[in-house]
Amino acid sequence: MPLTLEEAQTVVAGAQEHANQLGIRVTVAVVDEGGHLQALARMDGAPALSAQIAESKAVGAAVWHRDGDALHLLHDGRPAFFAQVDRMVRMPLIPGAGSVLIRRSGAILGAVGVSGGMPEQDRECGAAGLASLTD
């Protein structure tokens, strides 16, 4: 069963709640398994470009089936190949901290991408958003 809109919004709310606890302002994007946007929310005060960055992080994770950190390693190890695949999707892919795969019963349902904090803060917010699905 695919990720529902309600579940996507739950992920966004969980990530934003964690960002509030950290005292930062972020944008959270949730995409489906094909990298298509399901939910996007930019907190008041989050950087303007963070919306595009969060979505690009989420899309990269979803279409490559790798969290942001693993995607960054792939990018570093095979930059020419990554650059070619990057041109095949509807938007630029951003490898790095702040994107987490969303799974259920072993299937990848999509990904969450976060932008606006430091890389480790974006990663934490994404993980917190994902954890809110199981709470």
N, C-alpha and C positions, 0 to 999 in steps of 0.2 A: 504494500500500500504506500503510495507517495506521501510526502510530507504535506500536511494540510496548511492552509493559511493560518489557522489558529495556532498550530505548532510553530510555524515560522515567526509569528508575532510573539510567542512565548520565548523563543530564542532571543529575539531582539530585546525584549523587556529584561531578560536575565542578564544579558551583556551590558545593557545600559545601567541596570542596578549596580553591577560590579564597578562600572566606570564611575558612578556616583560615589561609591565607597572609596575609590582611589583618588577622587577629587579631580577627575579628568573629563573632558567632553569628547565623545567619539561618534562616528557614524557606523552603523551596523547594517550589513547586507546579508540576506539569505537568498540563495539560489537553489534551483532544483538540480537533479543529476545531469541535466544537459547544459547547465550554466545559465538558465533563464531566471531572471529576477522574480522572486516571490514577495519579498518584503525589504524595505529600505527605510531607515530612520536616522536622521541627523539630529543629535542633541543640540540644544541652543548653545552657541559658543564653539561648536566643533569647527575645525578648519573647513573652508569652502570646498577644497579639492578632496576632502576625505570621503565624500560620497562616491566619486569615481574610483578612488583607490580601494575602498572597502569592497565595492562590487568586483573590481578586477582581481583582488585577492581571492574572493569567493569563487569566481568563475574559474580561475586557475586551479584551485584545489578540486573543484567538482569535475572538470573535464580531464584532469590528469589522475584523479583518484589518489591524491596525495595531500597531506596537510602541508601548510606553508613552509615549515622547516625542511621537510623532505623534498618539496618542490624546489627550494632554494639550492639544495645539494645537486639536484638534477640539472638545474640551470648552470651552476658553476662547472659541473663535470662535462656537460654537452651543450655549450652555449650556441653553437651554430644550429644544432637540431632544434633546440628550444626556440630560437628566433624564427625558424620556419613554421613550427607549430603555432607560435604566437600570431602569425599572419593568417592562420586558417580560421580563427574564431572571431566573433563579432566585436570584441574589444581587446585591448592589450591585457596581457596576463602579468600579474605582479607576484613573483615568488618571494616568500619570506614570512616572518612571524605575523600572526594575526589572522590566519585562515585555518579552519578546522572542518574536517569532514563530518557530515551528519549521517549516521548509520542506524539501521534497524534490522535485527535478525541477519546480520552479515551483509546486507545490501546497502549500497551507498545511495542515500536519498537526496544528497546535495551537499552544500557547504555554507558555513557562515564566515564572513570576512569583516574585520574590524580595522578602522583607521582613525587616528587622531591622537593616540598616546605614543609612548615609546614602544619599540617592538615587543618587549616582554609584557608590557601592559596590554597591548592589543591582543596578544596571545592569551593572556589571563582572561580578558573580557570574552573572547570567543569561547574559551573553555567553560566559563561560567554560564554563558548563554546556552551552550549545549547541555550542561548539567541541569539546567532548569527544566528540560524535557523529562528528566527522570525523577524530579522531586515530587 
